[in-house]
Amino acid sequence: MDIAFIGYGQVGGALAVRLKTLGHHVTLATKDPRSPKAAATLARHAGLKTLEPQLAVQNAEIVFLATPFMANEAALSGLKDALRGKVLVDCTNPIGAGFRHGLDNAQSGTEWLQSMLPETRVVKAFTIYGFENFENNHYPGYNVKPAMLYCGNDSAAKLAVSHLIEELGWQPVDMGGADQALHLEHMTIMWVKFVRVQGHAPGLVWAALTRNQACTSSD
């Protein structure tokens, strides 16, 4: 699959390297391949490529957006036509001062993106955790996979993203429409406060457990 990354810092870089390792064609959208972030990510896997943003997006089947949220508008400037009909994976989170929601809970960042790009199929995914878990989500000794929650309004787009989630070793959990994105953003803020502020280990993830309906309370 042809995948482009707009943003390739800690989160985007980790996902780009993992997806390239799995055999996908991964391109970093950049105007300057010699920039520190681009060069650092390229150094992590020799198979990663770069293209000017317009071409990178046009050639991609799925585009990952992994910039700081406040940089999203600038990062997407001039790409509206190239993104028409594309699947855009929103890995961003509007986190404001004091670890509050950056849009004052009035709207999720994903819904803001969708309103800005009405003809793009936006899927919220690869949030709720820190970059460490995107570099390594292997939890030996457990009988379940860590859960990756995602949401969006386009069923086909979500299905495509769920396949990537599964390839990367997560259990995909479809949370519904884009209106659920606000809750996922709050889960990210909760994770950040718990780990970055309170000092807990960043290996914390969630799992989705489903009880067999045939089981009784005595089982």
C-alpha positions, 0 to 999 in steps of 0.5 A, spaced: 500 500 500 502 507 498 502 511 504 504 518 505 506 521 512 504 529 513 508 529 520 514 524 522 516 526 529 515 521 535 509 518 533 509 519 525 516 517 525 515 511 529 509 509 525 512 510 518 518 506 520 513 500 522 509 500 516 515 500 512 518 494 515 511 491 514 512 492 506 508 498 505 511 503 500 512 509 505 513 516 503 514 522 507 511 529 505 516 534 505 519 540 502 526 539 505 528 532 505 534 535 509 530 538 515 532 535 522 526 531 523 526 528 515 533 526 516 532 523 522 526 519 520 530 517 513 536 514 517 531 509 521 529 505 515 533 506 508 527 504 504 523 510 506 522 516 501 520 523 500 516 527 496 514 534 495 507 534 499 502 535 493 505 529 490 506 525 496 499 525 497 496 525 490 500 518 490 498 515 496 492 511 498 492 513 505 495 519 508 497 519 515 497 526 519 501 526 525 503 533 526 502 537 532 495 539 532 496 547 532 500 546 525 495 542 522 492 548 518 499 550 515 501 543 514 494 542 510 495 548 506 494 547 499 493 540 499 485 540 499 484 538 492 490 532 493 486 530 499 479 529 495 477 522 496 483 520 500 483 516 507 486 521 512 488 518 518 488 523 524 493 522 529 493 529 532 490 531 539 488 538 540 491 539 547 492 546 550 495 549 556 494 545 563 493 539 559 486 541 557 482 540 551 485 545 546 478 546 543 475 547 549 471 541 548 466 544 543 468 540 538 473 534 537 480 536 532 477 530 528 471 534 526 474 540 525 479 537 520 473 533 517 469 540 516 475 543 513 476 537 508 469 535 507 471 531 501 476 527 505 475 521 509 477 522 516 479 517 521 481 518 528 486 513 530 493 512 533 492 516 538 490 515 546 497 513 547 504 515 547 509 514 541 513 509 545 507 504 544 507 505 537 514 503 536 513 497 541 506 494 542 508 487 544 506 485 550 509 478 551 505 473 556 498 476 555 493 472 551 490 479 548 492 484 544 492 491 546 486 495 543 487 501 538 480 505 538 478 508 532 472 512 529 470 516 523 464 517 518 466 513 512 465 505 513 470 503 507 475 508 510 475 505 517 475 498 514 482 500 511 485 503 517 483 497 521 487 493 517 493 497 518 491 497 525 491 489 525 497 489 521 501 493 526 499 488 532 493 492 535 486 489 536 482 494 532 476 497 536 471 501 532 468 506 536 463 509 531 462 516 528 467 522 528 462 524 534 466 519 538 473 523 537 472 527 542 472 522 547 478 519 544 482 525 545 480 525 552 483 518 553 489 521 550 489 527 555 488 522 560 494 518 558 498 524 558 497 526 565 498 519 567 504 518 564 508 524 563 505 528 569 504 523 574 510 519 572 507 512 570 511 507 565 509 509 558 508 502 557 500 503 559 495 500 554 488 498 554 485 491 552 478 490 549 475 484 553 468 481 550 465 476 555 462 470 551 454 470 552 454 463 553 457 464 560 453 464 566 455 468 572 457 461 575 462 459 570 
